[in-house]
Amino acid sequence: PDGRPRPPLECDPDGPLAAEVIRTSSDPYVGRMSLVRVFSGTLRPDAPVHVCGHGLTDHDGAPAGQPHDVDERVGALTGTFGGQQRHVQLAVAGDLACVAKLTRAETGDTLSDKGDPLVMEPWVMPDPLLPVAVEAHARSDEDRLSQGLARLTAEDPTLRLEQNPDTRQLVLWCMGEAHRDVALERLRTRYGVRVDAVPHRVALRETFAERASARGRHVKQSGGHGQYAVCEITVEPLPAGSGVEFADEVVGGAVPRQFIPSVEKGVRAQAARGVATGCPLVDVRVTLVDGKAHSVDSSDAAFQTAGALALREAAAGARIHLLEPVDEVRVTVADEYVGAVMSDLSGRRGRVVGTEQIPGGSTLVRAEVPQSEIGRYAVDLRSLSHGTGRFSRSYLRHEPVPRQVAERIRGQAESRVA
């Protein structure tokens, strides 16, 4: 598709093919089934078609899936009659038909001729905003979990699956509690996969609140070659978003040049593991200033270990700030509920940054709220506004956690380790 608008299509069996996938399901015997509405042209079995999508967007107009343009071959065509499937020879403009084995087609995609590709206007789908972290109930469920979740999200475009790289949780985003319960029950009964809902965690970070210095000493002697590495580092905080920087200020060859990358590798590995609560360390500059080596016992592994030890020692003697993700939340609610919504957001440690009147008796409330406080906001807002409110959220930045909350999180981390 070249993006240019086409003249309106007519419901003509002899016109160019234009069909849309309006539902995706899985049959235990046939496999993936796509329910297709034909708007123009004729769809025939075993015919090559062009599949264009993903046609779904959220309320802000952003795509809700990965775009794709592929050619596929149509499988058998069947017509639905209650719970029965009847084979049909073709589907003309105005027909509904089930197409088997369209492996790349998703709900909202457009089917058209290979030589004349088309794409229809995207659907606007509600954005799922209730996160549910799931784990396989038993070892026997782990093998079928990914396949079952993939089929579940293909059938229901209002479900979104996320593999969070920071918390290592598998998160299913749902519309609400009833939607969550239906999805998990369908996963169990239709695909034979039992899952447990576990507390959803947010991606916390750590950073140094002040400059610190430390020495990492890794010395072990045994039969044969031992291990010897000593490095001295300084750590200083950087502005938000800087990541982890490594600098080398060693003079006089105290640390041989070939081992300086080893120290950096050990420092970065320890930063990824965290130094206080097991959360990644960010926004610091680590500078290697001195060290010692042995002509025989020093090695790459020894200096990696010494670098990691030095970073841990620096953290032990410095103040460490815990950082939490903060979202920009935009709530649209009837004027009569604005006060209750703003009071509720303040109770969630949120900061209201502005309001805007919307024609029709509604108000847009913009606020900055920690992610840990709005995990169930999709449910709570519905109750607070009697089902009339809606909201959207987007990541804004990481901010220091208040001291009382940080102490509670550190206590929880220590209990998990114990």
C-alpha positions as CSV (number, residue, x, y, z in Angstrom):
1,P,0.0,0.0,0.0
2,D,1.3,3.4,-0.9
3,G,-0.8,5.3,1.7
4,R,-2.9,7.2,-0.9
5,P,-6.7,7.1,-0.4
6,R,-8.5,4.9,-3.0
7,P,-11.9,5.7,-4.6
8,P,-14.8,4.1,-2.6
9,L,-15.2,0.4,-3.3
10,E,-18.5,-1.0,-4.3
11,C,-20.0,-4.3,-3.1
12,D,-19.2,-5.9,-6.4
13,P,-18.1,-9.5,-6.8
14,D,-16.1,-8.6,-9.9
15,G,-14.3,-5.7,-8.2
16,P,-10.9,-5.7,-6.6
17,L,-10.6,-8.0,-3.6
18,A,-11.0,-6.1,-0.2
19,A,-11.7,-8.2,2.9
20,E,-11.1,-7.8,6.6
21,V,-10.3,-10.2,9.4
22,I,-13.0,-9.5,12.0
23,R,-12.2,-12.3,14.4
24,T,-9.5,-14.9,15.0
25,S,-10.0,-18.2,16.8
26,S,-8.3,-21.6,17.2
27,D,-10.0,-24.9,16.3
28,P,-8.5,-28.0,18.1
29,Y,-8.7,-29.9,14.8
30,V,-8.1,-27.3,12.1
31,G,-5.9,-24.8,13.9
32,R,-6.0,-21.1,13.4
33,M,-9.3,-19.8,11.9
34,S,-9.9,-16.3,10.6
35,L,-13.4,-15.0,10.2
36,V,-13.4,-12.7,7.2
37,R,-15.9,-10.1,5.9
38,V,-15.6,-9.6,2.1
39,F,-16.4,-6.0,1.1
40,S,-15.5,-6.2,-2.5
41,G,-14.4,-8.9,-5.0
42,T,-14.4,-12.6,-4.6
43,L,-12.3,-14.8,-2.2
44,R,-11.5,-18.3,-3.4
45,P,-9.8,-21.3,-1.8
46,D,-6.1,-21.8,-2.5
47,A,-5.9,-18.2,-3.9
48,P,-2.8,-16.1,-3.1
49,V,-3.7,-12.9,-1.1
50,H,-1.8,-10.0,0.4
51,V,-2.2,-9.6,4.1
52,C,-1.7,-6.0,5.4
53,G,-1.8,-4.9,9.0
54,H,-1.7,-4.6,12.0
55,G,-5.0,-2.6,11.7
56,L,-5.6,-2.0,15.5
57,T,-4.7,1.3,17.2
58,D,-5.2,2.6,20.7
59,H,-7.1,5.8,21.7
60,D,-4.1,7.9,21.0
61,G,-3.8,6.6,17.4
62,A,-0.7,4.6,18.2
63,P,-0.4,1.1,16.6
64,A,-1.4,-1.7,19.0
65,G,0.7,-4.3,17.2
66,Q,3.6,-4.7,14.8
67,P,2.9,-3.7,11.2
68,H,3.3,-6.4,8.6
69,D,2.9,-6.9,4.8
70,V,3.0,-10.5,3.7
71,D,1.6,-12.7,1.0
72,E,-0.3,-15.9,2.0
73,R,-2.3,-18.5,0.4
74,V,-6.0,-18.9,1.4
75,G,-6.8,-22.4,2.8
76,A,-10.3,-24.0,2.8
77,L,-13.3,-21.7,3.0
78,T,-16.2,-22.6,5.3
79,G,-19.4,-20.8,6.1
80,T,-20.7,-20.7,9.6
81,F,-24.2,-22.0,10.5
82,G,-24.6,-22.0,14.2
83,G,-22.0,-24.4,15.5
84,Q,-21.5,-26.1,12.1
85,Q,-19.0,-25.4,9.4
86,R,-20.0,-25.9,5.8
87,H,-17.5,-25.9,3.0
88,V,-18.1,-23.2,0.4
89,Q,-16.6,-22.8,-3.1
90,L,-16.1,-19.0,-2.8
91,A,-17.1,-15.9,-0.8
92,V,-18.3,-12.9,-2.7
93,A,-18.8,-9.3,-1.6
94,G,-21.1,-9.1,1.4
95,D,-20.3,-12.7,2.6
96,L,-18.8,-13.9,5.9
97,A,-16.4,-16.8,5.6
98,C,-14.0,-18.7,7.8
99,V,-10.5,-19.0,6.3
100,A,-8.2,-21.7,7.6
101,K,-4.4,-21.4,8.2
102,L,-3.8,-17.8,7.6
103,T,-0.8,-17.9,9.9
104,R,0.2,-14.2,9.8
105,A,-3.3,-12.6,9.6
106,E,-4.6,-10.9,12.8
107,T,-7.8,-9.3,13.7
108,G,-8.2,-6.0,11.8
109,D,-5.9,-7.0,8.9
110,T,-6.9,-6.4,5.3
111,L,-6.9,-9.2,2.6
112,S,-6.4,-8.0,-1.0
113,D,-5.1,-9.0,-4.3
114,K,-1.3,-9.5,-4.5
115,G,-1.1,-7.2,-7.5
116,D,-3.3,-4.5,-6.0
117,P,-2.7,-4.4,-2.2
118,L,-5.0,-2.4,0.0
119,V,-5.3,-1.5,3.7
120,M,-8.5,-0.4,5.4
121,E,-8.8,2.3,8.0
122,P,-7.5,0.9,11.4
123,W,-9.9,-0.1,14.1
124,V,-9.8,1.9,17.4
125,M,-9.5,-0.6,20.2
126,P,-9.7,0.1,24.0
127,D,-6.3,0.1,25.7
128,P,-6.0,-2.7,28.3
129,L,-4.8,-1.0,31.5
130,L,-5.1,-3.7,34.2
131,P,-1.8,-5.6,34.5
132,V,-1.9,-9.3,35.7
133,A,1.4,-11.1,36.2
134,V,1.0,-14.8,35.6
135,E,3.1,-17.9,36.2
136,A,2.7,-21.5,35.2
137,H,0.8,-23.4,37.9
138,A,3.0,-26.6,37.5
139,R,5.9,-27.8,35.5
140,S,3.5,-29.5,33.1
141,D,1.9,-26.2,32.3
142,E,5.2,-24.4,31.4
143,D,5.6,-26.2,28.0
144,R,2.1,-25.1,26.9
145,L,2.1,-21.6,28.4
146,S,3.6,-19.6,25.6
147,Q,1.5,-21.3,22.9
148,G,-1.7,-20.9,24.9
149,L,-1.1,-17.2,25.7
150,A,-0.2,-16.6,22.0
151,R,-3.5,-18.1,20.9
152,L,-5.4,-16.3,23.6
153,T,-4.1,-12.8,22.6
154,A,-4.7,-13.6,18.9
155,E,-8.3,-14.3,19.6
156,D,-8.9,-11.3,21.8
157,P,-7.2,-8.0,20.5
158,T,-8.1,-6.2,23.8
159,L,-5.6,-8.5,25.6
160,R,-1.9,-7.5,25.4
161,L,1.0,-9.8,26.4
162,E,4.2,-8.4,27.8
163,Q,7.5,-10.1,28.8
164,N,8.9,-7.5,31.1
165,P,12.7,-7.6,30.8
166,D,13.3,-5.7,34.1
167,T,11.1,-7.7,36.5
168,R,11.2,-10.9,34.4
169,Q,7.5,-11.3,34.7
170,L,5.0,-12.4,32.1
171,V,2.3,-9.7,32.2
172,L,-1.2,-10.0,30.7
173,W,-2.8,-6.6,30.3
174,C,-6.6,-6.8,30.6
175,M,-9.6,-4.4,30.5
176,G,-10.7,-5.2,34.0
177,E,-11.2,-7.9,36.6
178,A,-14.0,-9.7,34.8
179,H,-12.0,-9.7,31.6
180,R,-9.0,-11.1,33.5
181,D,-11.1,-13.9,35.1
182,V,-12.6,-14.8,31.7
183,A,-9.2,-14.9,30.0
184,L,-7.6,-17.1,32.6
185,E,-10.5,-19.4,32.7
186,R,-10.5,-19.7,28.9
187,L,-6.8,-20.4,29.0
188,R,-7.5,-23.3,31.4
189,T,-10.5,-24.8,29.8
190,R,-9.7,-24.3,26.1
191,Y,-5.9,-24.7,26.0
192,G,-5.4,-26.8,29.2
193,V,-3.0,-24.3,30.7
194,R,-3.3,-23.5,34.4
195,V,-1.7,-20.3,35.6
196,D,-1.4,-18.5,38.9
197,A,-1.8,-14.7,39.2
198,V,1.1,-13.2,41.2
199,P,1.7,-9.7,42.5
200,H,2.7,-7.4,39.6
201,R,6.0,-5.7,40.2
202,V,7.3,-2.4,38.7
203,A,10.7,-1.8,37.3
204,L,12.7,-0.2,40.1
205,R,16.2,1.2,39.8
206,E,19.0,2.2,42.2
207,T,21.5,5.0,42.1
208,F,24.2,6.6,44.3
209,A,23.1,9.7,46.2
210,E,26.7,10.8,46.8
211,R,30.2,10.3,45.7
212,A,31.9,7.1,47.1
213,S,35.2,5.3,46.9
214,A,36.1,1.7,47.5
215,R,38.6,-1.0,46.9
216,G,37.9,-4.5,45.5
217,R,40.4,-7.1,46.5
218,H,40.1,-10.7,45.1
219,V,43.1,-12.8,46.2
220,K,43.0,-16.6,46.4
221,Q,45.9,-19.0,46.7
222,S,45.7,-22.7,46.0
223,G,47.7,-25.4,44.4
224,G,49.0,-24.1,41.0
225,H,47.9,-20.7,39.7
226,G,46.0,-18.6,42.2
227,Q,43.8,-15.5,41.6
228,Y,45.0,-12.0,42.3
229,A,43.3,-8.7,41.4
230,V,43.0,-5.4,43.3
231,C,41.2,-2.4,41.9
232,E,40.3,1.0,43.4
233,I,37.3,2.9,42.1
234,T,35.3,6.1,42.7
235,V,31.6,6.3,42.0
236,E,29.7,9.5,41.5
237,P,26.0,10.2,40.6
238,L,25.0,11.5,37.2
239,P,21.9,13.2,35.9
240,A,18.8,11.0,35.2
241,G,19.0,9.0,32.0
242,S,22.8,8.8,31.9
243,G,23.0,5.1,32.4
244,V,26.3,3.6,33.7
245,E,29.5,5.2,32.5
246,F,33.0,3.8,33.0
247,A,36.2,5.8,33.0
248,D,39.9,4.8,33.3
249,E,42.3,7.1,35.2
250,V,45.0,4.5,36.1
251,V,48.5,5.8,35.8
252,G,51.8,4.0,35.8
253,G,50.4,0.7,34.7
254,A,49.1,-0.3,38.1
255,V,46.4,-2.3,36.3
256,P,47.7,-3.8,33.0
257,R,45.9,-2.4,30.0
258,Q,44.5,-5.8,29.0
259,F,42.6,-6.1,32.3
260,I,40.9,-2.7,32.3
261,P,38.0,-4.0,30.1
262,S,37.7,-6.9,32.6
263,V,37.2,-4.5,35.4
264,E,34.5,-2.6,33.4
265,K,32.8,-5.9,32.5
266,G,32.7,-6.9,36.2
267,V,31.4,-3.4,37.2
268,R,28.6,-3.4,34.6
269,A,27.6,-7.0,35.5
270,Q,27.3,-6.0,39.2
271,A,25.4,-2.8,38.2
272,A,22.8,-4.9,36.3
273,R,22.4,-7.1,39.3
274,G,22.0,-4.2,41.7
275,V,23.9,-3.3,44.9
276,A,21.1,-2.9,47.5
277,T,17.8,-4.4,46.6
278,G,18.6,-6.4,43.4
279,C,17.4,-3.6,41.1
280,P,19.6,-2.4,38.3
281,L,22.0,0.5,39.1
282,V,21.8,3.5,36.8
283,D,23.0,7.1,36.4
284,V,26.5,6.7,37.9
285,R,30.0,7.1,36.6
286,V,32.5,4.5,37.8
287,T,36.2,5.5,37.6
288,L,39.0,3.1,37.9
289,V,41.8,5.1,39.7
290,D,44.3,2.4,40.9
291,G,45.0,-1.2,41.4
292,K,47.5,-4.1,41.7
293,A,48.2,-7.1,39.5
294,H,50.4,-10.2,39.7
295,S,52.5,-11.3,36.9
296,V,51.3,-14.9,37.1
297,D,48.0,-15.1,39.2
298,S,46.1,-12.1,37.6
299,S,43.5,-13.0,35.0
300,D,40.4,-11.7,33.3
301,A,38.1,-13.5,35.7
302,A,40.0,-12.2,38.7
303,F,39.7,-8.6,37.7
304,Q,36.0,-9.0,36.8
305,T,35.4,-10.3,40.3
306,A,37.5,-7.4,41.8
307,G,35.5,-4.8,39.9
308,A,32.2,-6.3,41.1
309,L,33.5,-6.4,44.7
310,A,34.7,-2.8,44.5
311,L,31.2,-1.6,43.4
312,R,29.5,-3.5,46.2
313,E,32.0,-2.1,48.8
314,A,31.3,1.5,47.5
315,A,27.6,1.0,47.9
316,A,28.0,-0.4,51.4
317,G,29.5,2.9,52.5
318,A,27.2,5.3,50.6
319,R,23.6,6.4,50.5
320,I,21.7,4.6,47.8
321,H,18.5,6.1,46.4
322,L,15.8,3.7,45.1
323,L,14.1,5.0,42.0
324,E,10.6,4.2,40.9
325,P,8.9,4.6,37.5
326,V,6.4,7.5,37.3
327,D,3.6,7.6,34.6
328,E,1.8,10.5,33.1
329,V,-1.9,9.7,33.7
330,R,-4.6,11.4,31.8
331,V,-8.1,11.0,33.2
332,T,-11.3,12.0,31.4
333,V,-14.2,12.2,33.8
334,A,-17.5,13.9,34.2
335,D,-17.3,17.3,36.0
336,E,-19.2,16.0,39.0
337,Y,-16.5,13.5,39.8
338,V,-13.4,15.7,39.2
339,G,-13.0,16.5,42.9
340,A,-13.1,12.8,43.9
341,V,-10.7,11.9,41.2
342,M,-8.1,14.6,42.1
343,S,-8.3,13.6,45.8
344,D,-7.8,10.0,44.9
345,L,-4.8,10.8,42.7
346,S,-3.2,12.8,45.6
347,G,-3.7,9.8,47.9
348,R,-1.7,7.7,45.4
349,R,1.3,10.0,45.8
350,G,0.3,11.7,42.5
351,R,0.8,15.3,41.5
352,V,-1.9,16.9,39.5
353,V,-0.3,19.1,36.9
354,G,-3.3,20.5,35.1
355,T,-7.0,20.2,34.1
356,E,-8.7,21.0,30.9
357,Q,-12.4,21.4,30.2
358,I,-13.9,19.2,27.5
359,P,-17.2,20.1,25.7
360,G,-20.1,18.1,27.0
361,G,-19.5,18.4,30.7
362,S,-16.2,16.5,31.1
363,T,-12.8,17.4,32.4
364,L,-9.3,16.1,31.5
365,V,-7.1,15.7,34.5
366,R,-3.4,15.3,33.9
367,A,-1.2,14.0,36.7
368,E,2.1,12.3,37.4
369,V,1.7,9.1,39.5
370,P,4.1,6.3,40.5
371,Q,3.4,3.1,38.6
372,S,3.2,1.1,41.9
373,E,0.1,3.2,42.9
374,I,-2.0,2.7,39.8
375,G,-1.8,-1.1,39.2
376,R,-5.6,-1.4,39.9
377,Y,-6.5,2.1,38.8
378,A,-8.6,0.7,35.9
379,V,-10.9,-0.9,38.5
380,D,-10.8,1.9,41.0
381,L,-11.6,4.6,38.5
382,R,-14.6,2.7,37.3
383,S,-15.9,2.5,40.8
384,L,-15.0,6.1,41.6
385,S,-16.7,7.6,38.5
386,H,-19.7,5.1,38.4
387,G,-18.3,3.6,35.2
388,T,-18.1,6.9,33.3
389,G,-14.4,7.7,33.6
390,R,-11.5,6.6,31.4
391,F,-7.8,7.1,31.5
392,S,-4.5,6.5,29.7
393,R,-1.0,6.2,31.0
394,S,2.5,6.5,29.6
395,Y,6.0,6.2,31.1
396,L,7.5,9.5,32.1
397,R,10.6,9.0,34.2
398,H,12.2,7.4,37.3
399,E,12.1,9.4,40.5
400,P,13.5,8.7,44.0
401,V,11.2,6.7,46.3
402,P,10.1,8.4,49.6
403,R,12.2,7.1,52.5
404,Q,9.3,5.2,54.2
405,V,8.4,3.4,51.0
406,A,12.0,2.7,50.2
407,E,12.5,1.0,53.6
408,R,9.5,-1.2,53.1
409,I,10.8,-2.2,49.7
410,R,14.2,-3.0,51.0
411,G,12.7,-5.1,53.8
412,Q,10.7,-7.1,51.2
413,A,13.8,-7.6,49.1
414,E,15.7,-8.9,52.2
415,S,12.9,-11.3,53.1
416,R,12.9,-12.7,49.5
417,V,16.6,-13.3,49.8
418,A,16.3,-14.9,53.2
